[in-house]
């Protein structure tokens, strides 16, 4: 009985300990300006599920990411204020869109810690940046060794 109680206490202590996942350090700031390996995924107006006809565009990006483990992906979600009923609601919709596309990349075999899903609001990026409602996926260049 005492052994069972100790085992239960140990199990509870382990469950309460913080996770020690190895998160990859990278940023998506400025990623929307990168040209090259990228895809735009569309959504129905006000929707947070990717259009099925756009999903095949993710396959080459996922394949390139799997082949080069030092390359990460940024998924930037966009939504118009008119879709969500205001700026706050649009930001939430943009975040749901980015998360939905990140999940699709995971289904294609890209590790979740290699993907950043972020909402982009109207004021985040300056002129010349694609901000149509939907999501933009960018395969980042390989990080350089700081040495």
C-alpha positions in Angstrom: 0.0 0.0 0.0 2.8 2.4 0.9 4.6 1.5 -2.4 1.5 2.3 -4.4 1.1 5.6 -2.6 4.8 6.5 -3.3 4.4 5.5 -6.9 1.3 7.7 -7.2 3.1 10.6 -5.5 6.1 10.2 -7.9 3.8 10.1 -10.9 2.0 13.2 -9.8 5.3 15.0 -9.3 6.5 14.1 -12.8 3.2 15.2 -14.3 3.5 18.6 -12.6 7.1 19.1 -13.9 7.4 21.5 -16.9 7.9 20.0 -20.3 11.4 20.0 -21.6 10.7 20.2 -25.3 13.5 21.4 -27.5 12.0 24.4 -29.2 13.7 25.8 -32.3 14.6 29.4 -32.0 13.6 31.4 -35.1 11.6 34.4 -36.0 9.1 35.2 -38.7 9.6 38.9 -38.5 10.1 40.1 -42.1 9.3 36.7 -43.5 6.4 38.1 -45.6 9.0 40.0 -47.6 11.0 36.9 -48.6 10.6 35.7 -52.2 11.1 32.2 -53.3 9.6 29.1 -51.8 6.2 30.2 -50.6 2.5 29.4 -51.1 -0.7 31.3 -50.6 -3.6 29.3 -49.1 -7.1 30.6 -49.6 -10.1 30.4 -47.3 -13.8 31.1 -47.7 -14.8 34.5 -46.6 -14.9 34.4 -42.8 -13.8 30.8 -42.7 -10.9 29.2 -40.9 -10.6 26.0 -43.0 -8.2 26.0 -45.9 -9.7 25.6 -49.4 -9.0 22.0 -50.5 -7.9 23.1 -54.0 -5.1 25.2 -52.4 -3.7 22.5 -50.1 -1.5 20.7 -52.8 0.6 23.9 -52.9 1.9 22.8 -49.4 3.4 19.5 -50.6 6.6 21.0 -52.2 7.3 23.2 -49.2 6.8 20.3 -46.8 9.1 18.1 -49.0 11.8 20.7 -49.1 11.5 21.3 -45.3 11.8 17.5 -44.6 14.9 17.3 -46.9 16.6 20.2 -45.2 16.1 20.0 -41.4 17.8 23.4 -40.9 15.0 25.2 -42.8 11.8 26.3 -40.9 8.4 27.5 -42.0 6.4 30.6 -41.2 2.7 30.5 -41.7 1.2 34.0 -41.7 -2.5 34.3 -41.4 -4.4 37.3 -42.7 -8.0 38.4 -42.3 -9.9 41.5 -43.4 -11.6 43.5 -40.6 -14.8 43.1 -42.6 -14.6 39.3 -42.3 -14.3 39.2 -38.6 -16.5 42.1 -37.5 -13.6 44.3 -36.3 -9.8 44.4 -35.7 -9.8 42.0 -32.7 -12.0 39.4 -34.4 -10.0 39.7 -37.6 -6.8 39.0 -35.7 -8.4 35.9 -34.1 -9.6 34.7 -37.5 -6.1 35.3 -38.9 -4.6 33.2 -36.1 -7.0 30.4 -36.6 -6.2 30.4 -40.3 -2.4 30.2 -39.6 -2.9 27.4 -37.1 -5.1 25.4 -39.6 -2.4 25.6 -42.2 0.3 24.6 -39.7 -1.7 21.5 -38.9 -1.8 20.7 -42.6 2.0 20.9 -42.7 2.2 18.6 -39.7 0.0 16.1 -41.6 2.6 16.3 -44.4 5.4 15.3 -42.0 6.9 18.6 -40.9 7.7 18.7 -37.2 5.6 21.1 -35.3 8.5 22.9 -33.7 9.7 23.9 -37.2 6.6 25.8 -38.0 5.5 29.2 -36.6 1.9 30.1 -37.1 1.2 33.8 -36.6 -1.6 36.3 -37.3 -0.7 39.4 -39.2 -2.8 42.5 -38.8 -3.2 45.4 -41.1 -0.5 47.5 -39.4 2.1 44.8 -39.0 3.6 44.9 -42.5 4.4 47.9 -44.6 3.5 48.5 -48.2 4.2 46.0 -51.0 3.5 43.0 -48.8 0.8 40.5 -49.8 -2.0 40.8 -47.2 -5.0 39.2 -48.9 -7.3 37.3 -46.5 -5.9 33.8 -46.2 -2.5 32.4 -45.2 1.0 32.7 -46.7 3.5 29.9 -46.1 7.2 30.8 -46.4 10.0 28.3 -46.3 12.9 30.1 -44.6 16.5 29.9 -45.8 18.8 27.7 -43.8 20.1 29.4 -40.7 23.8 30.3 -40.9 26.2 29.0 -38.3 27.1 32.0 -36.1 30.8 30.9 -35.9 
